[in-house]
Amino acid sequence: MEPFTHDQFISNVAAAVKKECRCSIPGFQKIVSFNFEDYGIAPTLLWDSEILIQEIIRNGFVALDEGVQHQGGSKRRYRCPSCERSCTEIYTEYSINMYRSFVLFDEDLRAAHAEYVLGYRGFEQKDFDKISDFSRSLDFDLYLANLTTNKNE
């Protein structure tokens, strides 16, 4: 699969995902929930997650509170305007050039595994090998289907 730029990801992936509510899709919940702390590694972000959180959650969901601000980060609650599922977004800034976000839905439907197309950014590239439940996608159609289709239906 050819590499995507961030702009291509927004126009091809985020645009397709935001056409309909995806809150009950295990693959969507898994991708936006990427949290490097689950692996005991140095701060790392997953670009796919960051863009989907910005485009879908922050720009499309209803903020339920003003958010709790703390030094270097915030925690904010959101609700989907379509299905009314709620979620919490955690944002942490580690330096001017390193941050990360992740979202956890109140109704946890996360898949066991997710694929990505853009990849990671972090302080320690060697840590990326410790992330076993996310892998690079080789097939764009399958990747998009995992974000938009509930395999249990």
C-alpha positions as CSV (number, residue, x, y, z in Angstrom):
1,M,0.0,0.0,0.0
2,E,1.3,3.5,-0.9
3,P,2.1,5.8,2.0
4,F,-0.5,8.4,2.9
5,T,0.2,12.0,3.8
6,H,-1.8,13.6,6.7
7,D,-3.9,15.5,4.2
8,Q,-4.7,12.3,2.2
9,F,-5.6,10.6,5.4
10,I,-8.1,13.4,6.3
11,S,-9.6,13.4,2.9
12,N,-9.7,9.6,2.4
13,V,-10.1,8.1,5.8
14,A,-11.5,10.7,8.2
15,A,-14.0,11.8,5.6
16,A,-15.3,8.2,5.1
17,V,-15.4,7.5,8.8
18,K,-17.4,10.7,9.6
19,K,-20.2,9.9,7.1
20,E,-22.0,7.9,9.8
21,C,-21.7,7.2,13.5
22,R,-18.9,4.7,14.2
23,C,-19.1,4.6,18.0
24,S,-20.2,0.9,18.0
25,I,-17.5,-0.2,15.6
26,P,-14.8,-2.2,17.6
27,G,-12.1,-1.2,15.1
28,F,-12.9,2.5,15.5
29,Q,-12.9,2.3,19.2
30,K,-9.6,0.4,19.2
31,I,-7.8,2.9,16.9
32,V,-8.8,6.0,18.9
33,S,-7.9,4.3,22.2
34,F,-4.2,3.9,21.4
35,N,-2.3,4.7,24.7
36,F,1.4,4.2,24.9
37,E,1.2,3.7,28.6
38,D,-0.5,0.3,28.0
39,Y,2.8,-0.9,26.8
40,G,5.2,0.6,29.4
41,I,7.0,2.6,26.8
42,A,8.2,6.2,26.3
43,P,5.6,8.8,25.0
44,T,4.4,7.7,21.6
45,L,1.5,8.8,19.5
46,L,-0.3,7.0,16.7
47,W,-1.0,9.5,13.8
48,D,-4.1,7.7,12.7
49,S,-5.6,8.1,16.2
50,E,-4.6,11.7,16.6
51,I,-6.3,12.7,13.3
52,L,-9.4,10.7,13.9
53,I,-9.8,12.1,17.4
54,Q,-9.4,15.6,16.0
55,E,-11.7,15.2,13.0
56,I,-14.4,12.9,14.5
57,I,-14.4,13.5,18.3
58,R,-13.3,17.1,18.9
59,N,-14.9,18.4,15.7
60,G,-18.1,16.3,15.6
61,F,-19.1,15.3,19.1
62,V,-20.8,17.5,21.7
63,A,-18.6,18.5,24.6
64,L,-20.2,17.6,27.9
65,D,-17.9,19.7,30.1
66,E,-15.3,22.4,29.9
67,G,-12.7,19.8,30.5
68,V,-10.3,19.4,33.4
69,Q,-7.1,21.2,32.6
70,H,-3.9,20.2,34.3
71,Q,-0.3,21.1,33.7
72,G,0.6,19.6,30.3
73,G,-2.8,18.2,29.5
74,S,-6.5,17.9,29.8
75,K,-9.4,15.4,30.2
76,R,-12.8,16.1,28.5
77,R,-16.1,14.3,28.1
78,Y,-17.9,14.1,24.8
79,R,-21.2,12.6,23.5
80,C,-21.9,11.4,20.0
81,P,-24.7,13.5,18.5
82,S,-26.0,10.4,16.6
83,C,-26.1,7.5,19.1
84,E,-25.5,9.5,22.3
85,R,-22.6,7.3,23.4
86,S,-20.2,9.1,25.8
87,C,-16.5,9.0,25.9
88,T,-13.5,10.6,27.6
89,E,-10.6,12.1,25.8
90,I,-7.2,12.4,27.5
91,Y,-4.7,14.8,26.0
92,T,-1.1,15.1,27.4
93,E,1.7,17.3,26.2
94,Y,5.2,16.1,26.9
95,S,7.1,18.8,25.1
96,I,6.4,21.5,22.5
97,N,6.8,18.8,19.8
98,M,5.5,15.7,21.6
99,Y,1.9,15.1,22.7
100,R,-0.7,12.4,22.5
101,S,-4.5,11.9,22.8
102,F,-6.6,8.9,23.3
103,V,-10.3,8.3,23.7
104,L,-12.1,5.7,25.8
105,F,-15.8,5.1,25.3
106,D,-18.0,4.4,28.4
107,E,-19.3,1.3,26.5
108,D,-16.0,-0.4,25.7
109,L,-16.4,-2.3,22.5
110,R,-12.7,-2.2,21.4
111,A,-11.4,-4.9,19.0
112,A,-8.4,-6.9,20.2
113,H,-6.3,-5.7,17.2
114,A,-6.2,-2.6,14.9
115,E,-4.3,-1.6,11.9
116,Y,-2.8,1.8,11.0
117,V,-1.6,3.5,7.8
118,L,0.3,6.5,9.1
119,G,2.2,5.0,12.0
120,Y,3.9,6.2,15.2
121,R,5.8,9.1,16.4
122,G,7.7,8.9,19.7
123,F,10.8,9.5,21.8
124,E,12.1,5.9,21.4
125,Q,11.5,4.3,18.0
126,K,12.8,0.9,19.4
127,D,9.7,0.9,21.7
128,F,7.4,0.6,18.7
129,D,8.3,-3.2,18.6
130,K,6.6,-3.6,22.0
131,I,3.2,-2.7,20.5
132,S,1.7,-6.0,19.4
133,D,-2.0,-5.2,19.1
134,F,-1.5,-2.6,16.3
135,S,0.1,-3.3,12.9
136,R,0.6,-1.6,9.6
137,S,-2.2,-2.2,7.1
138,L,-1.3,-3.7,3.8
139,D,-4.8,-3.3,2.3
140,F,-6.5,0.1,2.4
141,D,-10.0,-1.3,1.8
142,L,-9.7,-3.7,4.7
143,Y,-8.3,-0.9,6.9
144,L,-11.2,1.3,6.1
145,A,-13.7,-1.6,6.6
146,N,-12.2,-2.2,10.1
147,L,-13.0,1.4,11.0
148,T,-16.5,1.5,9.5
149,T,-18.0,-2.0,9.7
150,N,-19.1,-3.9,12.7
151,K,-18.1,-7.5,12.0
152,N,-20.5,-8.7,14.7
153,E,-23.6,-7.5,12.9
